Amino acid sequence: MAELRVAIDTLDARLVALLAVRQAYIERAAQLKTGREQVRDPARIEDVVAKVIAEGRKLGLSPGIAEPVWRTLIEASIAHEFEAFDKR
């Protein structure tokens, strides 16, 4: 069990690093958008979720995990992008 926990912790660190890169892209998007109404794009949200579910299925990730995780990530990212947009 100890080895498994170390492996999970290592993976979590890699995920955090990737999320930091994703956040930087979100912050860049906030700089490029010309209007606050562009921050939330419902069609883009559904496109991203569909792509994630499809990719997850290919790799054996349950849609029951992929979809809620990504919807939460997207909502947190949108909130962060609004903050970044408002600070410019």
C-alpha positions in Angstrom: 0.0 0.0 0.0 2.9 2.4 0.8 4.3 2.0 -2.8 0.9 2.6 -4.3 0.5 5.8 -2.2 3.9 7.1 -3.4 2.9 6.4 -7.0 -0.4 8.3 -6.5 1.5 11.2 -4.9 3.9 11.3 -7.8 1.1 11.3 -10.3 -0.7 14.1 -8.3 2.4 16.2 -8.6 2.5 15.7 -12.3 -1.2 16.6 -12.6 -0.6 19.8 -10.5 2.2 20.8 -12.9 -0.1 20.3 -15.9 -2.9 22.2 -14.3 -0.5 25.1 -13.7 0.2 25.2 -17.4 -3.5 25.1 -18.1 -4.0 28.0 -15.8 -1.4 30.0 -17.6 -3.3 29.4 -20.8 -6.5 30.6 -19.1 -4.7 33.7 -18.0 -3.5 34.3 -21.5 -7.0 33.9 -22.9 -8.2 36.5 -20.5 -5.7 38.9 -22.0 -6.7 38.1 -25.6 -10.5 38.4 -25.1 -12.0 41.8 -25.8 -15.2 41.5 -23.8 -16.1 39.9 -20.5 -19.0 38.1 -22.2 -16.5 36.0 -24.1 -15.2 34.4 -21.0 -18.0 31.8 -20.7 -18.7 30.0 -23.9 -21.3 27.2 -23.4 -20.6 25.6 -26.8 -16.9 25.4 -26.0 -17.6 23.9 -22.6 -19.7 21.1 -24.1 -17.1 20.5 -26.8 -14.3 20.2 -24.2 -16.3 17.9 -22.1 -17.2 15.7 -25.1 -13.6 15.5 -26.2 -12.4 14.6 -22.6 -15.1 11.8 -22.3 -14.1 10.4 -25.7 -10.4 10.5 -24.9 -11.0 9.1 -21.5 -13.0 6.1 -22.9 -10.1 5.3 -25.2 -7.8 5.2 -22.2 -10.1 3.4 -19.8 -11.2 6.4 -17.8 -14.8 6.2 -16.6 -17.0 9.0 -17.9 -18.4 9.1 -14.3 -15.0 10.4 -13.3 -14.0 12.4 -16.4 -17.2 14.4 -16.8 -17.6 15.8 -13.2 -13.9 16.4 -12.8 -13.7 18.4 -16.0 -16.9 20.3 -15.4 -15.5 21.3 -12.0 -12.2 22.2 -13.6 -13.9 24.3 -16.3 -16.0 26.2 -13.8 -13.0 27.0 -11.6 -11.1 28.0 -14.7 -13.9 30.3 -15.8 -13.9 31.9 -12.4 -10.2 32.4 -12.5 -10.4 33.8 -16.1 -13.1 36.3 -14.9 -10.7 37.4 -12.1 -7.8 37.8 -14.6 -10.0 39.6 -17.1 -11.2 42.1 -14.4 -7.6 42.8 -13.3 -6.4 44.0 -16.7 
